[in-house]
Amino acid sequence: MALRKVQGTFWSFYAQLYDFIWDSPVTRHVSAHIAKVVGTPENVVDLVCGTGLFSRPFTRSGAHTLGVDTSSTMLHRAVRTGRISEPQKANAAATGLPTGKYELVLCANVLHRHPEPEAVIAETRRLVKPGGHVVWVVPSPGMTRRQVLVTDLNTGRPWASSLTAHLARTAVTLLAALSRVQRTSSSAVLNGLHATAAKQRLPIETAPGMSQTQSVMISRAPDK
């Protein structure tokens, strides 16, 4: 119980810095590419939505976007910024949401931090509507904070903003370790994702040319 409280405090703290760190040209480029590939779904669920950065283009295009997270602070910010239509506080591994309802299930930068990544993948399969899309975003294998800084600079983020975000990422990484927040390597996550998705009949395509820091995988669920 004490550890859960410490970790809850960590996520509340992270929510205050999240947009400053991650609302960057790279994130906007990746989310725009996802929107281009999957089209204009009407019902979207974003598992561990954070502050709603990946839901944003769908909400703006008129979709109903349901943001799921265990952090009330993250959900509050996602609603306040208008990036999601509706919040739900729930575990991404067992949301309790209706089966096969959503034309798009987003799962961005979740699996490497979740204690049950296979259960989250199975939940994405359960939630997606036949013929709908599931999108996973995972930090690229071998990604370092320095690479993120360089990518920010190379994609037009101002120098001062890039450097301050880099320092904030470093502080968050240290606090996550002190709070014993789980971190699974990207290679292990990707291997598990491909294996579990195959069991769930979710063929995966890797979106090329996204960035050095983000691996994007998109799956279209079988029609039946």
N, C-alpha and C positions, 0 to 999 in steps of 0.2 A: 504493500500500500504506500509506504514512504517513497519507494522508487517511482511508482506511478505518479505521485504528486510532484516529484522533482522533474520528471519528464514532461508532465503537463505544464509546469512553469517554463521549461525550456521552449516548448512549442509556442506558448503565449509570447515569450520574448522574441522568438524567431519571427512571429507574425508581424511584429513592429518593424522589422528590418527587411522583410521578405521582398516587398515591391522595390525597395531601393537597391537590393542586390540583384534581383532577377528580372525586373521589368526593363529589359534591354533590347537593342536591335536584334540580337540573336533569338531571344524568346519570341519576339513579334514575327520574325521571319519564319521560324519553325511553326508557330501556330497558324500563320497565314497559309503556309504550304499545306498543312493538314486540312484546313478549310477548303482549299482548292481541290484536294483529292477527294474528299468525302462529300462535297456538295453542300446542300442546304437541308440538313435534317430538321425535323420539327421537334423531336424529343431527344434531349441529350442528358446523359448523366456523367458527371465528372467525379471519379473516385479519388479521394484525398485531394480535393480541389485547391487547397491552400487559399490564396487570395483570388483565385479565379482567372489567372493569366491565360490559361489555355481555353477556358470557356468563353472568354471575351468576344472573339469574332463571331461565335455562334449566337450569343445573346444579342449582339448588335444586329445580326441579320434576321432576328425575329424568332429564333428557336426558344423553346422553354428549356432552360438549363437548370438541372437539379445538381447542386453542389453537395457532395458528401465529404465530411471530415470529422475527426474526433476533437478538433480544436475549435472551441467556440469563438476564440479571437480571430482565427483565420476566416471562419464563416462570416463573422460580423463584418470584416473588412471586404470580403467578396461581395456581400450584399450592398454595403455602403457605397462601393465603387460601381455598382450596377453591372458587375461581370457575370453574376448568376441570377437566375430568376427566383430560385427558392433554395433555402439551405436545409440540410438534414444532418444532424449529428449522429454518426453511426460509424461502425468499423467497416472498412472497405472489404474485408473478407467475409462479412455476413451482414449485408445492408438491410435485409428484410423487405427490399423493394420487389415489385411485381416481376415475374419471369417474362423475358422476351418482349419487353415493352419499348426499349430504347433503340432508336435508329443509329445512335452513336454512343459508344462508351469510351470515355477518355480515362487514361491511367498514366499520368505524366509525372515522372520523377518520384515514383511511389515505391516500386518493387525493391529498390536497394535499401530502403529505410523501414520497410514493413517486416514484422517478425514472421509473417506467414505469406510469403510471396506466391506460393502455389495456390493457396486458397483464394487470394485476390484474383489471380488469373482465371480460376474456375468461376469466380463470381462475375467477371466480365463476360464470360461465355454464357452464363445463365441469364444475365440481364439483356444481352443484345437481341434485337429483333431479327428473325430470319431475313437474310439479305442485307442486314445492317453492318456497320463497321465497328471494329475495336481498334483503338490506337494506343500504343504504349510508347512512352518516351523514357529513355534510360541514359544516364551519363555514359559517354563513350568510354570503352575500356582504356585504362591508362591515363585518363583525363587528370590533369593537375590544376590546382588553383592558378598557377602561372599561365597555363594554357587558356584558361577562362579569361584572365586579364588581357592576354595578347589578342584573343578573339574579340573581346569587347572593343579594344582599341582599333582593330582592323576593320570592324564593322561600323565604325563611326561614332561610337560612344565617346563623349568628351573625356579628356585625360583625367581631370579632377574627379569626375563621377566614377570612372573606371577604377582608379586607384583606391578611392574611398570604399567602393563596393568590394574590392579585393581584400581590404583590411577587415571589412565586416564579415566576409566569408571565412576568413581565417579565425576570427573570434567565435563565430558560430560553430565552426568545426571543433574548436577546442571545448566549447561548452557542451556540444553534443557528446563528445568523448567523456567528459566529466559526469554528464547526466546518464551515461551508459545507454544512449540511444543507438539502436542497432544500425550497423552499416555493413552490407554485403557487397563484395566486389562486383563490379559491372560485368566482368567475364562470367562469374558464377550466375548472376541474374539472367544474363542473355542465354546461357546454356539451359538453365532451368525454364526460361520462358519458351524456348523452342521445343523442349521436351514436353512440357505441360500443355502448350497450345496444340501440339500434334495429337495428344490424347483427347483434347477437347474439340478436335476437328475444326481448328482455326488455322488455315494456311497463312503464313506470315510473309509479307513482302517488306524489305528494307528500303526506306526512302533514301535515294542517293543524294549526295551533295548537300546535306543539311548543314552540318558544322562539325568542327573537330571536337566539339564538347558534348554534342547530343546525338544519340542514336534513336532514330524514329522507325517504328515498325507498325505497319498497318495491315489489318486482316479484315476480309469480308466474310461474314458468317454465311454458311450454306442457306439456301432459300428454304429448305425444309429440314 
